[in-house]
């Protein structure tokens, strides 16, 4: 005789493994989703201001990395940060572009989120998640205010250093010497 255990009432956080199984089963359809602190986030549709900024910034970064002779690759893919966090950033710089599953956080040098409607989340829960995972550098591109917020030097779950750059000024990565982007086209 098999005894069935019942769940205790309460809120349960999904793990990355649970989230990947749900995705593989097709439950999300074509919706873009991410896992933040065990919660499934269904993302907004991308409109032109957001898409333009992501595309142009990704192109500028890739050109500069090629010019530098860097081994980093520009991607847009899920990053496994922790047992309960797997965001889908707009731009990821990684030295492990190939393989199955999400990008491991240990291979990530820089994450960029472009915010046209997600600024609170990008500067809130995502900022905290990236810092806790020790992602070396994190940029939040605020399309509305035409500003790039830069965070680096993670420790104890926070970024210890910050900077903000207005569109039109050069954006220099703090942790990747030589990576400077002209933002006038954004």
C-alpha positions, -999 to +999 in steps of 0.1 A: +000+000+000+014+034-010+009+063+013+004+096-005+019+126+013-001+159+012+015+192+008+013+216+037-007+248+028+015+277+019+035+293-009+060+271-027+090+285-047+098+268-080+133+257-086+152+262-118+148+224-124+110+227-120+109+257-143+129+240-170+106+210-168+075+232-172+091+249-202+101+216-218+065+204-214+052+234-235+032+250-207+045+285-215+038+282-252+057+310-270+056+333-241+089+347-229+093+338-192+119+339-165+122+327-129+129+352-102+130+341-066+110+310-075+082+330-092+074+327-129+075+361-146+057+363-180+075+391-198+059+419-218+060+420-256+090+439-269+083+471-289+105+491-311+122+514-286+133+484-265+142+462-295+162+490-312+182+496-280+189+459-274+199+453-310+221+484-313+238+480-280+244+443-286+259+452-320+282+479-305+294+456-277+301+428-302+321+451-325+341+463-296+348+428-282+360+418-317+382+448-319+397+439-285+402+403-295+381+391-266+369+356-262+335+368-248+303+363-268+272+385-269+240+365-263+205+367-252+198+336-231+187+325-197+213+326-169+212+301-140+219+323-110+208+302-081+184+273-072+154+297-076+166+323-101+170+321-139+164+354-155+164+361-193+185+392-197+185+412-229+223+409-233+248+385-217+286+385-222+298+349-216+329+328-223+307+297-226+283+303-255+278+267-265+262+239-245+228+227-233+206+245-209+210+280-194+242+299-193+261+292-160+265+323-139+302+315-134+308+322-172+291+356-172+312+388-173+284+414-179+246+414-179+225+441-196+188+447-190+170+472-212+141+487-194+112+503-212+085+490-188+105+469-162+127+495-145+115+488-110+122+450-114+156+456-131+167+480-104+151+459-076+149+421-075+171+416-106+198+439-092+198+419-060+198+385-078+227+394-100+247+408-070+240+377-049+252+355-079+284+376-080+279+387-116+309+411-120+290+439-138+254+448-145+240+475-167+203+487-167+195+508-197+166+531-190+150+538-224+127+565-210+153+586-192+180+577-218+204+567-191+226+536-184+229+526-148+261+507-141+268+484-111+300+465-103+320+451-074+295+427-060+298+415-024+275+404+004+245+405-020+249+441-032+269+460-057+294+483-040+301+506-069+277+524-092+277+549-120+252+565-144+259+576-180+235+596-202+229+585-238+254+604-259+283+599-235+308+570-238+300+540-216+331+522-202+328+488-186+343+489-151+354+452-151+364+447-188+393+470-196+390+484-231+353+478-235+339+513-242+307+519-261+297+551-279+260+555-269+250+584-292+232+559-316+210+547-288 
